[in-house]
Amino acid sequence: MKYAPRLKFLIIGTVILLAMQWHTWWFYLNPPPDFSHGQVVLYATDWCPYCEKTRALLAAKGIPYREMNIETSTEARSQYQRLAASGVPVLLVAGEVVRGYHQKRMESVLDAWQREHKPAALSQ
């Protein structure tokens, strides 16, 4: 019975850690809806400097995208909330969600998207 306090501590600690990271578990169990329909969508605001960096990254790569302003569009705000976002920018690339400005992650997702959609872009 001398292990009982340690076991209680371990169980309580595990429950606390899981509760703190509930949104991570939720994303794995319930993937976000794909509003992009295979395209690139940027959820942003006009004043956000990281949104501007994301726009510049998309322009530098020559990637066409649809921008949704979460402050002026109720549709954009609704989709943004359903993606469980809590900040901007949010980049949705063919169902893959990148929350926040993470350049390497964005480049990786965008490069994969470009490889997959290059022939379609050339035929248009």
C-alpha positions as CSV (number, residue, x, y, z in Angstrom):
1,M,0.0,0.0,0.0
2,K,3.0,2.4,0.1
3,Y,2.6,2.8,-3.6
4,A,-0.9,4.2,-3.4
5,P,0.1,7.9,-3.0
6,R,2.5,7.6,-6.0
7,L,-0.2,5.9,-8.0
8,K,-2.7,8.6,-7.2
9,F,-0.1,11.3,-8.1
10,L,0.6,9.6,-11.4
11,I,-3.1,9.3,-12.3
12,I,-3.9,12.9,-11.3
13,G,-0.9,14.2,-13.2
14,T,-1.8,12.2,-16.3
15,V,-5.4,13.5,-16.2
16,I,-4.2,17.1,-15.8
17,L,-1.8,16.7,-18.8
18,L,-4.5,15.2,-20.9
19,A,-7.0,17.9,-19.9
20,M,-4.4,20.6,-20.8
21,Q,-3.9,19.1,-24.2
22,W,-7.5,18.2,-25.0
23,H,-7.5,20.2,-28.2
24,T,-4.6,18.1,-29.6
25,W,-6.5,14.9,-28.8
26,W,-9.7,16.4,-30.3
27,F,-7.9,17.1,-33.6
28,Y,-6.7,13.5,-33.9
29,L,-10.1,12.0,-33.0
30,N,-12.2,14.6,-35.0
31,P,-10.3,16.0,-38.0
32,P,-11.3,19.5,-39.1
33,P,-13.7,19.9,-42.1
34,D,-12.1,20.6,-45.4
35,F,-13.4,24.0,-46.7
36,S,-10.6,24.2,-49.2
37,H,-11.9,21.6,-51.7
38,G,-8.4,20.8,-52.8
39,Q,-7.3,24.5,-53.0
40,V,-5.3,26.9,-50.8
41,V,-7.3,29.1,-48.3
42,L,-5.8,31.7,-46.0
43,Y,-7.8,32.8,-43.0
44,A,-6.4,36.2,-42.0
45,T,-6.9,39.8,-41.0
46,D,-5.8,43.0,-42.6
47,W,-3.6,44.1,-39.7
48,C,-1.7,40.9,-38.9
49,P,2.0,41.0,-39.8
50,Y,2.2,37.2,-39.9
51,C,-0.7,37.1,-42.4
52,E,1.3,39.5,-44.5
53,K,4.3,37.2,-44.3
54,T,2.1,34.3,-45.4
55,R,0.7,36.3,-48.3
56,A,4.4,37.0,-49.3
57,L,5.2,33.3,-49.1
58,L,2.3,32.4,-51.3
59,A,3.2,35.1,-53.8
60,A,6.9,34.0,-53.9
61,K,5.8,30.4,-54.6
62,G,3.3,31.6,-57.2
63,I,0.5,29.8,-55.5
64,P,-3.1,31.0,-56.1
65,Y,-5.2,31.1,-53.0
66,R,-8.5,32.4,-51.6
67,E,-8.2,34.8,-48.7
68,M,-11.0,34.8,-46.1
69,N,-11.0,37.8,-43.7
70,I,-12.2,36.6,-40.4
71,E,-13.1,40.1,-39.2
72,T,-15.3,41.1,-42.1
73,S,-16.9,37.9,-43.3
74,T,-19.3,35.8,-41.2
75,E,-18.7,32.8,-43.4
76,A,-14.9,33.1,-42.9
77,R,-15.4,33.5,-39.1
78,S,-17.6,30.5,-39.0
79,Q,-15.2,28.3,-40.9
80,Y,-12.3,29.6,-38.8
81,Q,-14.1,28.6,-35.6
82,R,-14.9,25.2,-37.0
83,L,-11.2,24.7,-37.7
84,A,-10.6,25.3,-34.0
85,A,-8.3,28.2,-34.7
86,S,-7.3,30.6,-32.0
87,G,-5.1,33.0,-33.9
88,V,-4.1,34.1,-37.4
89,P,-2.9,33.2,-40.0
90,V,-4.6,29.8,-40.6
91,L,-3.6,28.2,-43.8
92,L,-5.8,25.4,-45.2
93,V,-4.2,23.5,-48.0
94,A,-6.3,20.7,-49.4
95,G,-7.6,19.7,-46.0
96,E,-4.3,20.2,-44.2
97,V,-4.4,22.9,-41.5
98,V,-1.5,25.0,-40.5
99,R,-2.3,27.2,-37.5
100,G,-0.1,30.2,-37.0
101,Y,2.9,31.3,-39.0
102,H,5.3,28.3,-39.2
103,Q,7.3,28.9,-42.4
104,K,8.9,25.5,-42.7
105,R,5.6,23.7,-42.0
106,M,3.8,26.0,-44.5
107,E,6.5,25.4,-47.2
108,S,6.4,21.7,-46.7
109,V,2.6,21.6,-47.1
110,L,2.6,24.0,-50.0
111,D,5.4,22.2,-51.8
112,A,3.5,18.9,-51.5
113,W,0.3,20.6,-52.8
114,Q,2.3,22.2,-55.7
115,R,3.7,18.8,-56.7
116,E,0.2,17.3,-56.7
117,H,-1.5,20.2,-58.6
118,K,1.2,21.3,-61.0
119,P,-0.3,19.6,-64.1
120,A,-3.8,21.0,-63.3
121,A,-2.3,24.5,-63.0
122,L,-0.5,24.3,-66.3
123,S,-3.6,23.2,-68.2
124,Q,-5.8,26.2,-67.1
